[in-house]
Every structure is written in structure tokens, then in C-alpha cells.
Amino acid sequence: MILSKEHELVKKAISDFCQREIYDTDISAKMDQEGMDMPQELIDKMVKYKFLSPVIPKEYGGAGADYVSYAIIMEELSRADASCGTYLTAGASLVALPLVNFGTEEQKQKYLKPLAEGKMVGAFGLTEPGAGSDAGATATTAYLDGDEWVLNGRKCWITNGPFCDFAIVTAVTEKGKGTHGISTFIIETKWPGFSHGAHENKMGIRGTRTSDLIFEDLRVPKENLLGELNQGFKVMMKTLEAGRIGVAAQAVGVAQSALDEAIKYTKARVQFGKPLSKFQNTQFTVADMATKIQAARLLVHHAAQVKDNGGSPAVESSMAKYYAAETANEVAYKALQLHGGYGYVKDYRIERIFRDARILPIYEGTSQVQQIVISGALYR
């Protein structure tokens, strides 16, 4: 895909931003080493340039951009730092999209607009201890008591969980109906009955905080039902369908970052009297890495175009997410191998990239779930 002039401008804007605010600082190393959040100053700047709200409509404070632009922003931001990409996709995609597609005007004004303006932080709660890839096995329950829903249960592995202001979560509202008995709710973390678990000590993307969300007789106003009653599973699957475009773009960015490091290192490292980059084995390895990254990028942009053209990108986004995530891990592995022993120490950026890449075939649907989606479309 050849980018339009507008998309080239988006790419330059986010690339310049990343160079100035991330590459030219030591923020990535600090976030990774200390497990600290993105600095508020950085978040505020991303809000200012609307990098945190690319697909949120302009009337609600977002950029109102297309999905190709979103993919470009996700790729470049994740190329600079995967944690920053995760923070972006959590809000701009997983939290924003259900509100954009299913929220009432009141819900959009109350939650979507502050989300776009950086005044509120949201979270997306689907996964549970017993419901990971099998999201239909949701155990969290909700029953109506007067004008309020009462929620009980637990969500796990929730990005922004320890500090979010609100969350979009699923709960069973009619037992015995499987995925047709699940509803989606907007809950606020300041309400009695809400608590969060301990911050998970993760292998990678350590610049994001992750925890459980716990509901103990959490009372939710009736008007905070998101979408139709018992249609919550559809709300969440529709969200992931488009959201996977963002994670696929993140994977491309992580892979490109690994390739960048491999090229830089092999040009500088001298063995047997010449730089590693002069050895044919190195050249062929790097050529293979670059080719697969470009293939993944094209899959991502194709899925984004399908979405922009009004189509359903379910299969395209699954293909992009599956291939890009697997590619990111393969490229990160090869890049670290090219570094030799130096790649195994934290002094070199590839060590962090290698760890960050491992989450990509796991969250927002494992690679195996993507294979189920793809093969299901082929055999229907």
C-alpha cells in the first residue's frame, strides 16, 4: 500500500513526536526498570496532539481520523516504546470503540469526551480467571435491583486497572443462555463495591500497570448498561474485531524496532576483521526480517482500509494480528541472536524489545484464537 499525502504527514508528525519525547529521553528505560507508568507530562502531550484519540469523533474531542492513520500512529509509537502503544490502544480502541458504537449520547458525553480529553482513564474488562480465550465462560454476574444493577465477580489482566476512573465490563444477566445472556456495563471505580488487585509484575510492557478488577455488590445505575440487554458479548467482539488492527500495528512497530537495533548493531560490531553486516548470513537474515515486517504492515493497512470503507474487518484483522504478532517474536529473536551475548544484557535495547514482543501473540486474542477466526471463515 502506498500511503497518501495525508497519511505521510501523520507518519511524520508521530515520528517526530516519538523522536523528541521518547528516543531523545531515557523514559523507556525508566519505565521498564522501575515498572513506572508513562509520565503525565508525556500523556498530556499525546492528548494535545490527539495521538491518544485518533478514531474518536471530533465532536467528542478526538481527532476523527481513519483507521489507516490509527495504524500508523500505533506502529510508530510502539516502535519507540511498546508500553506507550499498549496505553494508546487500551484507551483509543478497547475503551473508546464500545462507547462510539453502542453508547448513548449521555454516555458519550460523560465518558467518551473526558477519555479523549485526557481527563479520565478507562479500562476494558472482559478476561476473567476462568474465561480467557473462552470469553463466553464469563462468571461475573449482574442482577437488577430497582434502578440499579448489582455486579459480583472479578476481571483479570486489565491494563490501567490500578488507576482507571471507569471500566467497560461484561457480566451474566441471564443464566443458561451462554453468550446470549451476557451484558456490558460502564462502571466507575469510585463506587462502593469496587476494588482492584495488586499490580502484576510483568515480563514486558512494564510501563503499563495491570491488575484485577473486583466487584463485590457493586451497584451500577440502570442507565450504565452499554448497548442492549444480553447483547454484551456482541459489543465486546465487535470491539475486538477493530481493536486487533491496533495491536497488529503495535506488533509491526515492535518488529521494526528490533530490526532497527539489529541493523545498527551489525554495522558497528566487528568480527573476523569486518563488520557483521558484511557477512552474507547477516544480510540474508536481515532481508528475511525486513520482508516479513513489510508483509505484516501490508496486512495491517489492508484491514484498516476494509474498516475505513465500511466493511467488517473480522478476518482481515485476525490475519493481521496473527501474522504480525508471530513476526514480531521471530524478528525480535533473530535480532537478539545477531547481538550475541550483548543482546542478553539490559544495556542493549533489544533485550527489552524481546521481552515486550512476547505479549503480542497473547493479548487481545491469542494467535490460536486468531487461527480459529480465520479457519472458521474459510470453512463456513
Disulfide bonds with the S-S distance in Angstrom:
none
